[in-house]
């Protein structure tokens, strides 16, 4: 039964580590893009809601100003 030489062992170890780092990089990149897209959607939704609240407050301010006069 043939055995692996020292060089072959190191080649397999380095190949495994390289593959592991590459897969980890791809997963982290995908996770980052997904998270960034989700946060961007939440940011846009909050800006819309804040705009709605501002419009309602402006209407209330106008109504109160009219009532106090």
C-alpha atoms as one frame of an Amber mdcrd trajectory, in Angstrom:
protein
   0.000   0.000   0.000   1.585   3.316  -1.052   1.919   6.084   1.512   1.904
   9.817   0.944   5.138  11.722   1.014   5.655  14.831   3.137   5.249  17.087
   0.097   1.981  15.439  -0.883   0.620  15.873   2.636   1.443  19.596   2.664
  -0.054  20.009  -0.794  -3.342  18.488   0.390  -3.348  20.613   3.565  -2.723
  23.838   1.625  -5.317  22.894  -0.995  -7.910  22.252   1.710  -7.115  25.543
   3.481  -7.269  27.485   0.213 -10.648  25.973  -0.629 -11.946  26.697   2.870
 -10.839  30.351   2.740 -12.358  30.790  -0.742 -15.728  29.336   0.325 -15.702
  31.438   3.497 -15.033  34.545   1.420 -17.926  33.781  -0.913 -20.309  33.142
   1.977 -19.278  36.344   3.769 -19.657  38.398   0.579 -23.114  36.961  -0.036
 -24.147  37.596   3.583 -22.854  41.177   3.427 -24.779  41.933   0.229 -27.980
  40.411   1.620 -27.664  42.342   4.875 -26.906  45.582   3.051 -29.933  45.154
   0.762 -32.191  44.479   3.751 -30.924  47.517   5.629 -31.372  49.700   2.571
 -35.000  48.572   2.282 -35.608  49.331   5.952 -33.970  52.752   5.576 -36.245
  53.650   2.634 -39.323  52.432   4.489 -38.443  54.481   7.561 -37.844  57.595
   5.467 -41.304  57.172   3.950 -42.889  56.756   7.374 -41.039  59.779   8.751
 -42.258  61.809   5.777 -45.837  60.733   6.536 -45.474  61.715  10.192 -44.066
  65.106   9.202 -47.031  65.754   6.908 -49.438  64.823   9.713 -47.612  67.059
  12.200 -47.635  69.963   9.734 -51.403  69.505   9.275 -51.916  69.415  13.033
 -49.769  72.528  13.441 -51.826  74.345  10.831 -55.082  73.224  12.421 -53.956
  74.273  15.904 -52.748  77.630  14.631 -56.133  78.213  13.016 -57.999  77.235
  16.191 -55.873  79.449  18.448 -56.414  82.515  16.225
